Amino acid sequence: MSYRGYFNSIYDKKRYTVQIQTQGTTTDILLGESPFIVGYEGDTTIYKPLKLSSATITVVHNDYLFDIYNATAQGTKVSLLNELGAIE
């Protein structure tokens, strides 16, 4: 099952969609108070966003979403889409 949640940015007032892609049908989910946070680690380099970034998604759900978890770091694809559907 794939999951899709929405939030409005407090910075630019735009609506964003978070897609968590696993396999199967798509289900809408409720995102939490801080729905999508990007963190950067390490020193400042031009490659920082590519190599040393991480994201945290807050999901509010009444059950465990076991199919999101994967044994590998790149096992579950997550996309942040803007109002036009373009990947951020």
KOLMAR-966816 format. One record per residue: residue number from 0; x, y, z of N, C-alpha, C in turn; residue in one letter. Coordinates in pm, 1 decimal. Atoms other than C-alpha are relative to their C-alpha. Example, Ala and Ser with C-alpha at 12.3 -4.5 7.8 and 13.67 -1.06 7.14 Angstrom:
BEGIN
<pt k="0" n_xx="89.0" n_yy="-119.0" n_zz="0.0" ca_xx="1230.0" ca_yy="-450.0" ca_zz="780.0" c_xx="90.0" c_yy="120.0" c_zz="0.0" r="A"/>
<pt k="1" n_xx="-82.0" n_yy="-119.0" n_zz="-6.0" ca_xx="1367.0" ca_yy="-106.0" ca_zz="714.0" c_xx="-77.0" c_yy="109.0" c_zz="73.0" r="S"/>
REM end
This chain:
BEGIN
<pt k="0" n_xx="84.0" n_yy="-117.2" n_zz="0.0" ca_xx="0.0" ca_yy="0.0" ca_zz="0.0" c_xx="89.2" c_yy="124.5" c_zz="0.0" r="M"/>
<pt k="1" n_xx="-70.9" n_yy="-127.7" n_zz="0.6" ca_xx="125.6" ca_yy="351.0" ca_zz="-78.2" c_xx="-81.7" c_yy="100.8" c_zz="78.5" r="S"/>
<pt k="2" n_xx="66.9" n_yy="-96.1" n_zz="-86.4" ca_xx="44.0" ca_yy="651.7" ca_zz="137.1" c_xx="21.7" c_yy="141.1" c_zz="-52.1" r="Y"/>
<pt k="3" n_xx="-6.1" n_yy="-137.6" n_zz="46.7" ca_xx="-28.1" ca_yy="1016.1" ca_zz="62.3" c_xx="-59.8" c_yy="89.7" c_zz="109.2" r="R"/>
<pt k="4" n_xx="47.9" n_yy="-96.1" n_zz="-98.4" ca_xx="-60.9" ca_yy="1307.0" ca_zz="305.7" c_xx="23.2" c_yy="141.1" c_zz="-49.8" r="G"/>
<pt k="5" n_xx="-4.8" n_yy="-138.7" n_zz="46.2" ca_xx="-106.0" ca_yy="1682.2" ca_zz="266.4" c_xx="28.3" c_yy="94.0" c_zz="116.5" r="Y"/>
<pt k="6" n_xx="-16.1" n_yy="-106.3" n_zz="-99.0" ca_xx="2.9" ca_yy="1995.3" ca_zz="450.1" c_xx="21.1" c_yy="132.5" c_zz="-72.2" r="F"/>
<pt k="7" n_xx="-23.1" n_yy="-134.3" n_zz="51.4" ca_xx="17.6" ca_yy="2370.5" ca_zz="397.2" c_xx="122.8" c_yy="56.9" c_zz="69.8" r="N"/>
<pt k="8" n_xx="-121.9" n_yy="-57.0" n_zz="-55.0" ca_xx="354.1" ca_yy="2540.1" ca_zz="446.5" c_xx="-30.2" c_yy="130.0" c_zz="73.9" r="S"/>
<pt k="9" n_xx="17.7" n_yy="-126.0" n_zz="-72.9" ca_xx="369.2" ca_yy="2814.1" ca_zz="709.9" c_xx="89.2" c_yy="108.5" c_zz="-57.7" r="I"/>
<pt k="10" n_xx="-93.7" n_yy="-97.0" n_zz="56.4" ca_xx="648.7" ca_yy="2982.5" ca_zz="511.4" c_xx="-51.8" c_yy="63.0" c_zz="-128.6" r="Y"/>
<pt k="11" n_xx="43.5" n_yy="-54.2" n_zz="129.4" ca_xx="510.8" ca_yy="3017.0" ca_zz="159.6" c_xx="-148.9" c_yy="-21.8" c_zz="-27.2" r="D"/>
<pt k="12" n_xx="145.9" n_yy="19.0" n_zz="8.6" ca_xx="143.3" ca_yy="2921.4" ca_zz="221.2" c_xx="-42.4" c_yy="-91.8" c_zz="-114.2" r="K"/>
<pt k="13" n_xx="32.2" n_yy="93.3" n_zz="107.2" ca_xx="158.8" ca_yy="2655.3" ca_zz="-52.1" c_xx="-40.4" c_yy="-135.0" c_zz="58.4" r="K"/>
<pt k="14" n_xx="40.9" n_yy="134.4" n_zz="-40.2" ca_xx="-0.3" ca_yy="2311.8" ca_zz="-30.7" c_xx="100.4" c_yy="-100.7" c_zz="-56.2" r="R"/>
<pt k="15" n_xx="-95.3" n_yy="103.3" n_zz="39.0" ca_xx="238.6" ca_yy="2016.6" ca_zz="-41.8" c_xx="-58.9" c_yy="-138.1" c_zz="22.8" r="Y"/>
<pt k="16" n_xx="41.2" n_yy="139.3" n_zz="-12.7" ca_xx="185.5" ca_yy="1643.9" ca_zz="-84.1" c_xx="123.3" c_yy="-83.5" c_zz="30.9" r="T"/>
<pt k="17" n_xx="-105.0" n_yy="96.4" n_zz="-32.6" ca_xx="402.6" ca_yy="1378.8" ca_zz="79.8" c_xx="-47.8" c_yy="-135.9" c_zz="-49.1" r="V"/>
<pt k="18" n_xx="33.7" n_yy="133.3" n_zz="48.5" ca_xx="398.8" ca_yy="1045.8" ca_zz="-104.1" c_xx="102.7" c_yy="-99.2" c_zz="51.5" r="Q"/>
<pt k="19" n_xx="-84.2" n_yy="109.8" n_zz="-46.3" ca_xx="537.8" ca_yy="734.0" ca_zz="59.9" c_xx="-36.4" c_yy="-118.1" c_zz="-88.0" r="I"/>
<pt k="20" n_xx="30.8" n_yy="100.1" n_zz="101.0" ca_xx="562.3" ca_yy="477.0" ca_zz="-214.7" c_xx="52.1" c_yy="-136.5" c_zz="40.2" r="Q"/>
<pt k="21" n_xx="-33.5" n_yy="140.7" n_zz="-21.4" ca_xx="555.6" ca_yy="109.8" ca_zz="-132.8" c_xx="-60.0" c_yy="-73.8" c_zz="-119.9" r="T"/>
<pt k="22" n_xx="64.1" n_yy="68.4" n_zz="111.9" ca_xx="345.2" ca_yy="-128.2" ca_zz="-342.7" c_xx="-149.2" c_yy="-8.9" c_zz="26.6" r="Q"/>
<pt k="23" n_xx="144.1" n_yy="16.4" n_zz="-13.9" ca_xx="-26.1" ca_yy="-151.8" ca_zz="-406.7" c_xx="-75.9" c_yy="130.4" c_zz="-13.7" r="G"/>
<pt k="24" n_xx="88.8" n_yy="-115.4" n_zz="12.9" ca_xx="-310.6" ca_yy="95.7" ca_zz="-377.9" c_xx="47.9" c_yy="115.3" c_zz="87.5" r="T"/>
<pt k="25" n_xx="-39.0" n_yy="-119.5" n_zz="-74.5" ca_xx="-273.9" ca_yy="450.7" ca_zz="-243.5" c_xx="-108.7" c_yy="34.9" c_zz="101.0" r="T"/>
<pt k="26" n_xx="90.5" n_yy="-37.2" n_zz="-107.5" ca_xx="-430.9" ca_yy="551.3" ca_zz="88.6" c_xx="41.4" c_yy="135.3" c_zz="54.9" r="T"/>
<pt k="27" n_xx="-28.8" n_yy="-129.3" n_zz="-61.6" ca_xx="-457.8" ca_yy="903.4" ca_zz="229.9" c_xx="26.4" c_yy="-19.9" c_zz="148.8" r="D"/>
<pt k="28" n_xx="-34.1" n_yy="6.0" n_zz="-141.1" ca_xx="-297.4" ca_yy="950.3" ca_zz="572.0" c_xx="-2.1" c_yy="140.5" c_zz="57.6" r="I"/>
<pt k="29" n_xx="-3.0" n_yy="-127.8" n_zz="-69.3" ca_xx="-303.9" ca_yy="1227.2" ca_zz="830.5" c_xx="142.7" c_yy="25.5" c_zz="46.1" r="L"/>
<pt k="30" n_xx="-134.2" n_yy="-37.4" n_zz="-42.7" ca_xx="25.9" ca_yy="1406.8" ca_zz="884.1" c_xx="-9.2" c_yy="76.2" c_zz="131.2" r="L"/>
<pt k="31" n_xx="-0.8" n_yy="-60.7" n_zz="-131.9" ca_xx="122.4" ca_yy="1536.3" ca_zz="1228.2" c_xx="31.6" c_yy="148.2" c_zz="-0.1" r="G"/>
<pt k="32" n_xx="-22.9" n_yy="-143.6" n_zz="-20.2" ca_xx="201.8" ca_yy="1880.1" ca_zz="1367.3" c_xx="119.0" c_yy="52.7" c_zz="-78.3" r="E"/>
<pt k="33" n_xx="-117.6" n_yy="-34.4" n_zz="81.9" ca_xx="546.7" ca_yy="1891.3" ca_zz="1202.6" c_xx="8.0" c_yy="-104.4" c_zz="-110.5" r="S"/>
<pt k="34" n_xx="18.4" n_yy="107.5" n_zz="96.9" ca_xx="464.2" ca_yy="1696.7" ca_zz="885.4" c_xx="124.0" c_yy="-42.9" c_zz="-76.2" r="P"/>
<pt k="35" n_xx="-116.0" n_yy="34.8" n_zz="82.5" ca_xx="791.9" ca_yy="1713.3" ca_zz="693.9" c_xx="115.6" c_yy="90.2" c_zz="39.5" r="F"/>
<pt k="36" n_xx="-117.2" n_yy="-76.4" n_zz="-44.3" ca_xx="1130.6" ca_yy="1821.0" ca_zz="828.6" c_xx="122.4" c_yy="-55.0" c_zz="-71.0" r="I"/>
<pt k="37" n_xx="-125.5" n_yy="39.4" n_zz="63.8" ca_xx="1456.8" ca_yy="1813.8" ca_zz="634.7" c_xx="114.2" c_yy="47.8" c_zz="87.5" r="V"/>
<pt k="38" n_xx="-115.9" n_yy="-35.4" n_zz="-80.1" ca_xx="1780.1" ca_yy="1806.3" ca_zz="830.6" c_xx="127.8" c_yy="-20.5" c_zz="-77.8" r="G"/>
<pt k="39" n_xx="-130.4" n_yy="10.6" n_zz="65.1" ca_xx="2132.2" ca_yy="1864.8" ca_zz="708.2" c_xx="105.8" c_yy="-22.9" c_zz="106.0" r="Y"/>
<pt k="40" n_xx="-104.5" n_yy="34.4" n_zz="-94.8" ca_xx="2434.9" ca_yy="1716.4" ca_zz="881.7" c_xx="136.9" c_yy="29.2" c_zz="-59.1" r="E"/>
<pt k="41" n_xx="-136.7" n_yy="-19.3" n_zz="46.7" ca_xx="2805.9" ca_yy="1779.3" ca_zz="861.4" c_xx="31.6" c_yy="143.5" c_zz="-33.6" r="G"/>
<pt k="42" n_xx="-42.7" n_yy="-134.9" n_zz="35.1" ca_xx="2995.6" ca_yy="2076.9" ca_zz="732.3" c_xx="-69.0" c_yy="48.0" c_zz="-127.5" r="D"/>
<pt k="43" n_xx="65.3" n_yy="-59.0" n_zz="115.8" ca_xx="2877.4" ca_yy="2309.1" ca_zz="458.0" c_xx="84.7" c_yy="-23.5" c_zz="-125.1" r="T"/>
<pt k="44" n_xx="-63.1" n_yy="21.1" n_zz="130.5" ca_xx="2968.3" ca_yy="2190.5" ca_zz="109.0" c_xx="-108.7" c_yy="14.7" c_zz="-105.6" r="T"/>
<pt k="45" n_xx="99.5" n_yy="-10.6" n_zz="106.1" ca_xx="2800.4" ca_yy="2224.8" ca_zz="-227.1" c_xx="-77.7" c_yy="-130.5" c_zz="-16.8" r="I"/>
<pt k="46" n_xx="66.1" n_yy="129.2" n_zz="11.9" ca_xx="2708.4" ca_yy="1854.1" ca_zz="-204.1" c_xx="-86.0" c_yy="-33.0" c_zz="121.4" r="Y"/>
<pt k="47" n_xx="71.2" n_yy="24.1" n_zz="-124.8" ca_xx="2545.1" ca_yy="1887.3" ca_zz="137.5" c_xx="-144.0" c_yy="-50.0" c_zz="-20.7" r="K"/>
<pt k="48" n_xx="136.6" n_yy="49.8" n_zz="16.3" ca_xx="2181.4" ca_yy="1851.2" ca_zz="17.8" c_xx="-8.5" c_yy="-140.4" c_zz="-59.7" r="P"/>
<pt k="49" n_xx="3.2" n_yy="131.1" n_zz="63.5" ca_xx="2270.0" ca_yy="1539.6" ca_zz="-180.6" c_xx="51.9" c_yy="-110.7" c_zz="90.2" r="L"/>
<pt k="50" n_xx="-66.9" n_yy="106.4" n_zz="-74.6" ca_xx="2495.3" ca_yy="1348.9" ca_zz="58.4" c_xx="-36.7" c_yy="-5.6" c_zz="147.4" r="K"/>
<pt k="51" n_xx="11.4" n_yy="-1.8" n_zz="-144.8" ca_xx="2419.2" ca_yy="1456.8" ca_zz="411.9" c_xx="-136.3" c_yy="48.6" c_zz="48.2" r="L"/>
<pt k="52" n_xx="131.3" n_yy="-45.9" n_zz="-41.0" ca_xx="2047.1" ca_yy="1518.7" ca_zz="430.2" c_xx="-85.5" c_yy="-117.2" c_zz="46.2" r="S"/>
<pt k="53" n_xx="96.5" n_yy="99.3" n_zz="-46.0" ca_xx="1768.5" ca_yy="1333.8" ca_zz="604.1" c_xx="-134.7" c_yy="68.5" c_zz="12.6" r="S"/>
<pt k="54" n_xx="134.3" n_yy="-56.5" n_zz="-13.7" ca_xx="1394.0" ca_yy="1381.3" ca_zz="631.3" c_xx="-76.4" c_yy="-79.2" c_zz="104.4" r="A"/>
<pt k="55" n_xx="87.3" n_yy="62.1" n_zz="-99.2" ca_xx="1144.9" ca_yy="1310.2" ca_zz="907.6" c_xx="-143.9" c_yy="34.6" c_zz="-35.7" r="T"/>
<pt k="56" n_xx="141.6" n_yy="-19.6" n_zz="29.6" ca_xx="774.8" ca_yy="1263.4" ca_zz="836.1" c_xx="-78.2" c_yy="-43.4" c_zz="122.5" r="I"/>
<pt k="57" n_xx="84.4" n_yy="32.8" n_zz="-113.9" ca_xx="522.3" ca_yy="1273.5" ca_zz="1120.2" c_xx="-135.7" c_yy="-45.7" c_zz="-51.9" r="T"/>
<pt k="58" n_xx="125.1" n_yy="59.2" n_zz="44.6" ca_xx="226.0" ca_yy="1042.9" ca_zz="1055.1" c_xx="-85.1" c_yy="-32.2" c_zz="122.0" r="V"/>
<pt k="59" n_xx="95.0" n_yy="33.1" n_zz="-105.6" ca_xx="-81.7" ca_yy="1014.6" ca_zz="1276.9" c_xx="-95.1" c_yy="-104.5" c_zz="-57.9" r="V"/>
<pt k="60" n_xx="81.5" n_yy="109.0" n_zz="52.8" ca_xx="-254.9" ca_yy="680.0" ca_zz="1223.3" c_xx="-39.9" c_yy="-91.3" c_zz="114.3" r="H"/>
<pt k="61" n_xx="46.9" n_yy="86.6" n_zz="-107.5" ca_xx="-454.0" ca_yy="433.9" ca_zz="1431.4" c_xx="56.5" c_yy="-141.1" c_zz="-5.8" r="N"/>
<pt k="62" n_xx="-60.1" n_yy="131.8" n_zz="14.2" ca_xx="-245.9" ca_yy="134.4" ca_zz="1320.3" c_xx="145.5" c_yy="15.9" c_zz="-42.9" r="D"/>
<pt k="63" n_xx="-138.5" n_yy="-2.4" n_zz="46.8" ca_xx="116.1" ca_yy="46.8" ca_zz="1243.4" c_xx="3.1" c_yy="-14.4" c_zz="-151.5" r="Y"/>
<pt k="64" n_xx="-15.5" n_yy="6.1" n_zz="145.5" ca_xx="219.9" ca_yy="101.6" ca_zz="882.0" c_xx="127.6" c_yy="-78.3" c_zz="-30.1" r="L"/>
<pt k="65" n_xx="-119.1" n_yy="83.6" n_zz="10.0" ca_xx="461.9" ca_yy="-190.8" ca_zz="865.8" c_xx="62.6" c_yy="-1.0" c_zz="-138.9" r="F"/>
<pt k="66" n_xx="-56.4" n_yy="7.4" n_zz="134.5" ca_xx="503.0" ca_yy="-182.5" ca_zz="487.8" c_xx="85.2" c_yy="120.9" c_zz="-35.9" r="D"/>
<pt k="67" n_xx="-88.3" n_yy="-115.0" n_zz="22.6" ca_xx="679.2" ca_yy="156.2" ca_zz="514.6" c_xx="144.3" c_yy="-35.2" c_zz="34.1" r="I"/>
<pt k="68" n_xx="-134.3" n_yy="32.1" n_zz="-49.4" ca_xx="977.0" ca_yy="6.1" ca_zz="699.3" c_xx="69.0" c_yy="-97.8" c_zz="-93.4" r="Y"/>
<pt k="69" n_xx="-77.7" n_yy="81.6" n_zz="90.7" ca_xx="1255.8" ca_yy="-153.3" ca_zz="499.7" c_xx="136.6" c_yy="-25.1" c_zz="60.1" r="N"/>
<pt k="70" n_xx="-130.5" n_yy="36.7" n_zz="-54.8" ca_xx="1583.2" ca_yy="-327.0" ca_zz="581.4" c_xx="113.0" c_yy="86.3" c_zz="-54.5" r="A"/>
<pt k="71" n_xx="-105.3" n_yy="-83.7" n_zz="58.1" ca_xx="1780.7" ca_yy="-94.8" ca_zz="354.3" c_xx="-38.2" c_yy="146.4" c_zz="13.1" r="T"/>
<pt k="72" n_xx="23.5" n_yy="-143.8" n_zz="-17.3" ca_xx="1818.7" ca_yy="281.5" ca_zz="385.7" c_xx="-76.9" c_yy="60.0" c_zz="-117.0" r="A"/>
<pt k="73" n_xx="67.4" n_yy="-53.6" n_zz="118.0" ca_xx="1688.7" ca_yy="338.5" ca_zz="32.2" c_xx="-119.2" c_yy="-85.9" c_zz="-41.5" r="Q"/>
<pt k="74" n_xx="105.1" n_yy="94.6" n_zz="34.8" ca_xx="1409.2" ca_yy="80.7" ca_zz="45.0" c_xx="-136.8" c_yy="59.0" c_zz="-23.5" r="G"/>
<pt k="75" n_xx="131.1" n_yy="-61.9" n_zz="14.9" ca_xx="1110.3" ca_yy="316.1" ca_zz="63.6" c_xx="17.5" c_yy="137.6" c_zz="-62.0" r="T"/>
<pt k="76" n_xx="-12.7" n_yy="-128.4" n_zz="69.2" ca_xx="1074.1" ca_yy="605.8" ca_zz="-179.5" c_xx="-100.0" c_yy="99.3" c_zz="57.3" r="K"/>
<pt k="77" n_xx="83.8" n_yy="-107.7" n_zz="-51.4" ca_xx="938.8" ca_yy="932.4" ca_zz="-38.1" c_xx="18.4" c_yy="120.7" c_zz="-91.5" r="V"/>
<pt k="78" n_xx="-4.2" n_yy="-118.0" n_zz="86.4" ca_xx="848.9" ca_yy="1232.1" ca_zz="-256.7" c_xx="-76.2" c_yy="113.3" c_zz="65.5" r="S"/>
<pt k="79" n_xx="68.5" n_yy="-121.2" n_zz="-43.3" ca_xx="756.9" ca_yy="1587.6" ca_zz="-163.2" c_xx="-39.4" c_yy="75.1" c_zz="-125.9" r="L"/>
<pt k="80" n_xx="50.7" n_yy="-62.9" n_zz="121.2" ca_xx="536.2" ca_yy="1739.7" ca_zz="-433.3" c_xx="-61.4" c_yy="135.0" c_zz="32.7" r="L"/>
<pt k="81" n_xx="62.5" n_yy="-131.7" n_zz="-19.6" ca_xx="431.7" ca_yy="2103.8" ca_zz="-468.7" c_xx="-139.8" c_yy="-1.0" c_zz="-61.4" r="N"/>
<pt k="82" n_xx="138.2" n_yy="-10.4" n_zz="49.3" ca_xx="89.0" ca_yy="2228.4" ca_zz="-581.0" c_xx="-15.6" c_yy="-44.6" c_zz="-144.5" r="E"/>
<pt k="83" n_xx="4.7" n_yy="36.0" n_zz="142.3" ca_xx="174.8" ca_yy="2160.7" ca_zz="-945.4" c_xx="35.7" c_yy="-145.4" c_zz="-24.2" r="L"/>
<pt k="84" n_xx="-37.9" n_yy="138.9" n_zz="13.8" ca_xx="283.9" ca_yy="1803.2" ca_zz="-877.5" c_xx="146.8" c_yy="-22.1" c_zz="-29.2" r="G"/>
<pt k="85" n_xx="-144.4" n_yy="9.8" n_zz="24.8" ca_xx="654.2" ca_yy="1878.5" ca_zz="-929.4" c_xx="70.5" c_yy="-43.8" c_zz="127.0" r="A"/>
<pt k="86" n_xx="-76.6" n_yy="47.9" n_zz="-115.1" ca_xx="903.2" ca_yy="1707.3" ca_zz="-701.1" c_xx="87.3" c_yy="111.6" c_zz="53.6" r="I"/>
<pt k="87" n_xx="-81.9" n_yy="-99.5" n_zz="-68.0" ca_xx="1067.0" ca_yy="1934.8" ca_zz="-449.0" c_xx="129.7" c_yy="-64.7" c_zz="43.7" r="E"/>
REM end
